[in-house]
């Protein structure tokens, strides 16, 4: 495919591109085609061509090809249709729509669409050629058959020996330019997004580090609190285990509190001792928490007894195991 000569569209020079792609070389320039148009000026009016703008009429192109011994015949004319020639047996076609021209030519044993608006030659199969030409005519194109011997070219000789293969069809030049522009825009947008993501990613990483640090700090504080609670629980357990043996031998019997109340009752002028010093002298320095609680209950009962005594009532203690919450009232 690289050996095929293919001029791409420049400005309004489609007639020049059409002829050069047909002849497979730079055979015509805008100046040469304008010269052909001037020669026809005395025969035809200017309405048949617009050589000053680059668009040339069928008369200009036909006269330019006569220099090479080539002739144009309208493909759907009655004269040509009577010949009943299969399109694949021809050598080339020129297609025209309004002021636009392009060539379809056979190189080697294959057909190629050499439209200058494409990014490259387009391979056309033999089975598709007739359908392709019919489609062009339906779209309003005029199709001309090129009669005569075309000049030799490198692509024709090479493709006689090797068949061309085309993996991807060429795209229109405008579409390719639009895609390139869109790719550049997408690339620019992508670069901006990546730059923005780099900045936000750094911020996100810093924020994540801060969150991890805070979580670790809270975890350390919780661990310290748990350790402190555990130490207190262990110490309390040790204290209780130490207190139980020491105080177990000094528990008051159920008779002793009542004996002490009788002694205090026999001395009504004396106030009951409620200070911690008095309790300490009665119970001893080795009194534990349970003994202190028992003494406090005894003192409370004594106070109740005195109050009842004053009111003319008598309290009768229960003789079974002392229940610090249970006593009975009987009238005197």
C-alpha atoms as one frame of an Amber mdcrd trajectory, in Angstrom:
protein
   0.000   0.000   0.000   2.952   2.353   0.585   3.911   2.191  -3.095   0.546
   3.660  -4.181   0.674   7.371  -5.019  -2.079   9.187  -3.124  -2.435  12.968
  -2.942  -4.489  14.207  -0.003  -6.818  17.150  -0.227  -5.304  20.639  -0.167
  -7.639  23.584  -0.451  -9.939  23.262  -3.493  -7.509  21.343  -5.729  -9.619
  18.180  -5.986  -9.362  18.099  -9.823  -5.552  18.179  -9.613  -5.550  15.393
  -6.971  -7.948  13.349  -9.093  -5.709  13.478 -12.200  -2.442  12.856 -10.348
  -3.913   9.891  -8.419  -5.178   8.514 -11.712  -1.778   8.828 -13.415   0.100
   7.850 -10.207   2.417  10.825 -10.105   2.692  14.613  -9.914   1.710  15.223
 -13.525  -0.494  18.296 -13.109  -0.319  21.453 -11.055  -2.884  24.261 -10.632
  -0.907  26.366 -13.116  -1.013  23.668 -15.813  -4.739  23.083 -15.371  -5.352
  26.842 -15.517  -3.407  26.905 -18.787  -5.699  24.204 -20.220  -8.705  26.226
 -19.080  -7.390  29.380 -20.829  -6.985  27.450 -24.051 -10.642  26.505 -23.878
 -11.696  30.082 -23.098 -12.345  30.934 -26.769 -14.462  27.807 -27.270 -16.491
  27.597 -24.049 -17.808  30.237 -21.717 -16.428  30.656 -18.207 -19.497  28.921
 -16.811 -17.865  25.575 -17.603 -14.952  26.055 -15.203 -13.722  28.129 -12.274
  -9.998  27.877 -12.692  -9.395  30.933 -10.481 -10.788  29.070  -7.438  -9.239
  25.650  -8.170 -12.432  23.948  -9.324 -12.340  22.762 -12.928 -15.095  21.528
 -15.212 -15.338  18.209 -17.053 -14.143  19.957 -20.229 -10.865  21.006 -18.584
 -10.225  17.529 -17.148 -11.132  15.824 -20.428  -8.749  18.050 -22.401  -5.980
  17.520 -19.823  -6.284  13.723 -20.248  -6.171  13.926 -24.031  -2.514  14.904
 -23.698  -1.951  11.317 -22.450  -4.207   9.733 -25.055  -7.018   9.099 -22.582
 -10.733   9.577 -23.157 -13.698   9.909 -20.776 -17.019   8.106 -21.438 -20.087
   8.495 -19.238 -20.615   5.187 -17.444 -24.445   5.158 -17.574 -24.727   6.467
 -21.144 -26.761   4.312 -23.582 -23.743   3.883 -25.867 -21.615   2.426 -23.077
 -24.397   0.353 -21.538 -24.952  -1.364 -24.895 -21.384  -2.628 -24.685 -22.328
  -4.542 -21.514 -18.836  -4.352 -20.114 -18.263  -5.644 -16.618 -16.761  -2.824
 -14.509 -13.963  -5.084 -13.196 -12.643  -5.382 -16.764 -11.992  -1.640 -16.987
  -8.862   0.115 -15.763 -10.153   3.230 -13.984 -13.076   5.536 -13.309 -13.363
   9.262 -12.519 -16.255  10.321 -10.280 -17.677  13.826 -10.072 -20.265  15.423
  -7.772 -20.864  19.098  -8.472 -17.329  20.549  -8.251 -15.610  17.623  -6.538
 -13.544  14.932  -8.336 -11.859  11.680  -7.302 -10.431   8.546  -8.944 -11.112
   4.804  -8.618  -8.301   2.804 -10.263  -7.133  -0.744 -10.747  -3.521  -1.395
  -9.657  -2.194  -4.874 -10.324  -5.262  -7.079  -9.916  -7.055  -5.035  -7.242
  -9.216  -1.932  -7.178  -8.548   1.109  -4.992 -10.567   4.163  -4.086  -8.043
   7.039  -4.353 -10.319   9.736  -2.936  -8.146  12.665  -1.788 -10.432  13.216
   1.214  -9.347   9.866   2.684  -6.232   9.403   4.787  -5.014   6.717   2.355
  -6.025   4.365  -0.504  -9.101   2.240   0.209  -9.137  -1.334  -1.085 -12.294
  -2.209  -3.077 -13.043  -5.858  -3.806 -14.176  -7.028  -7.285 -17.541  -8.091
  -5.911 -18.084  -4.685  -4.297 -16.939  -2.524  -7.242 -20.222  -2.607  -9.222
 -22.228  -1.944  -6.052 -19.904   0.911  -5.118 -20.321   2.609  -8.506 -24.094
   2.133  -8.397 -24.194   3.664  -4.913 -22.239   6.704  -6.115 -24.658   7.234
  -8.988 -27.591   6.961  -6.586 -26.005   9.673  -4.426 -25.826  12.001  -7.443
 -22.305  11.366  -8.723 -21.458  11.273 -12.421 -19.171   8.309 -13.163 -16.857
   8.361 -16.179 -14.928   5.437 -17.616 -11.300   6.239 -18.532 -10.423   4.664
 -21.863  -6.849   4.299 -23.073  -3.502   3.116 -21.791  -2.427   4.615 -18.477
   1.277   5.349 -17.943   3.263   2.646 -16.169   3.774   3.046 -12.432   5.660
   1.284  -9.674   2.523   0.391  -7.695   0.935  -1.367 -10.677   4.040  -3.453
 -11.284   4.443  -4.387  -7.620   0.799  -5.301  -7.094   0.886  -7.549 -10.154
   3.100  -9.835  -8.069   1.845  -9.250  -4.531  -1.749  -8.693  -3.474  -2.370
  -5.887  -1.025  -4.043  -6.517   2.315  -5.795  -3.851   4.350  -6.490  -4.394
   8.041  -8.203  -1.051   8.686 -10.070   1.115   6.233  -8.822   4.715   5.927
 -10.891   7.411   7.592 -11.948  10.752   6.153  -9.350  13.449   6.747 -11.810
  15.667   8.612 -12.774  12.834  10.934  -9.148  11.978  11.611  -8.341  15.615
  12.375 -11.350  15.793  14.690 -10.230  12.625  16.452  -6.688  13.941  16.822
  -8.035  17.186  18.231 -10.323  15.282  20.581  -7.432  13.075  21.686  -5.342
  16.163  22.425  -8.216  17.638  24.424  -8.705  14.368  26.317  -4.986  14.158
  26.948  -4.945  17.691  28.327  -7.981  16.982  30.506  -6.408  13.730  31.685
  -3.197  15.531  32.606  -5.189  18.082  34.584  -7.093  15.331  36.371  -3.879
  13.475  37.160  -2.279  16.639  38.507  -5.357  17.355  40.616  -5.436  13.759
  41.822  -1.778  13.965  42.806  -2.538  16.964  45.006  -5.696  15.470  46.490
  -3.937  12.141  46.965  -1.270  13.857  49.065  -3.974  15.548  51.138  -5.803
  12.240  51.539  -2.611  10.530  52.658  -1.942  13.257  55.252  -5.511  12.988
  56.530  -5.245   9.205  56.734  -1.969   9.495  58.684  -3.652  11.903  61.113
  -6.622   9.569  61.568  -4.302   6.636  62.210  -2.330   8.658  64.762  -5.519
   9.694  66.585  -6.830   6.132  66.595  -3.501   4.838  67.941  -3.481   7.486
  70.663  -7.040   6.591  71.721  -6.095   2.933  71.761  -3.095   3.632  73.980
  -5.273   5.652  76.383  -7.819   2.819  76.531  -5.064   0.331  77.207  -3.702
   2.510  80.024  -7.203   2.780  81.566  -7.701  -0.963  81.319  -4.313  -1.599
  82.909  -5.126   0.814  85.752  -8.499  -0.874  86.345  -6.807  -4.251  86.329
  -4.211  -3.125  88.876  -6.933  -1.731  91.149  -8.940  -4.944  90.885  -5.878
  -7.046  91.732  -5.015  -4.828  94.708  -8.594  -4.962  95.985  -8.572  -8.754
  95.673  -5.328  -8.932  97.628  -6.697  -6.665 100.356  -9.875  -8.718 100.707
  -7.925 -11.962 100.840  -5.728 -10.466 103.558  -8.674  -9.110 105.568 -10.750
 -12.296 105.631  -8.350 -14.494 107.710  -7.566 -11.641 110.087 -11.160 -10.793
 110.888 -12.705 -14.232 110.753 -11.589 -15.001 114.311 -12.962 -11.806 115.793
 -16.571 -11.918 114.647 -18.982 -11.008 117.369 -21.384 -13.641 118.612 -25.070
 -12.972 118.812 -24.891 -12.655 122.651 -22.140 -10.060 122.885 -23.991  -7.065
 121.423 -26.856  -7.605 123.823 -24.492  -7.955 126.788 -22.932  -4.645 125.887
 -26.314  -3.019 125.631 -27.171  -4.372 129.160 -23.974  -2.857 130.500 -24.743
   0.473 128.901 -28.350   0.281 130.224 -27.055  -0.238 133.766 -25.331   3.176
 133.486 -28.105   5.375 132.065 -26.241   8.597 132.764 -23.447   7.725 130.440
 -23.817   8.644 126.753 -23.190   5.876 124.264 -19.789   6.192 122.723 -20.057
   6.820 119.021 -16.560   7.909 118.157 -14.177   5.751 116.224 -11.796   5.766
 119.190 -14.370   4.076 121.422 -15.027   1.434 118.850 -11.358   0.849 118.495
 -10.934   0.348 122.254 -13.840  -2.165 122.380 -13.057  -4.195 119.324  -9.285
  -3.908 119.148  -6.891  -2.730 116.548  -7.312  -5.890 114.541 -10.972  -5.235
 113.769 -11.722  -5.576 110.123 -14.329  -4.002 107.970 -16.920  -6.605 108.930
 -16.335  -5.988 112.678 -16.655  -2.265 112.150 -19.965  -2.810 110.367 -21.174
  -5.079 113.198 -20.232  -2.473 115.758 -22.039   0.232 113.887 -25.186  -1.913
 113.776 -24.863  -2.553 117.506 -24.638   1.129 118.201 -27.667   1.786 116.047
 -29.663  -0.866 117.906 -28.600   0.608 121.213 -29.877   3.975 120.185 -33.192
   2.436 119.154 -33.371   0.604 122.484 -32.919   3.782 124.429 -35.593   5.509
 122.402 -38.029   2.668 123.018 -37.145   2.630 126.680 -38.080   6.244 126.889
 -41.378   5.521 125.165 -42.228   2.598 127.490 -41.492  -0.247 125.050 -39.107
  -3.185 125.333 -37.076  -4.782 122.607 -36.683  -8.540 122.749 -33.645  -9.807
 120.803 -33.774 -12.875 118.654 -31.610 -15.668 120.057 -30.662 -17.263 116.810
 -27.856 -15.994 114.553 -27.882 -12.209 114.548 -29.720 -10.615 111.675 -28.672
  -6.995 111.600 -31.870  -6.042 109.847 -34.385  -8.014 112.014 -35.798  -7.122
 115.475 -39.257  -7.236 117.098 -41.142  -4.667 119.177 -43.266  -5.710 122.108
 -45.041  -3.462 124.603 -43.591  -3.412 128.166
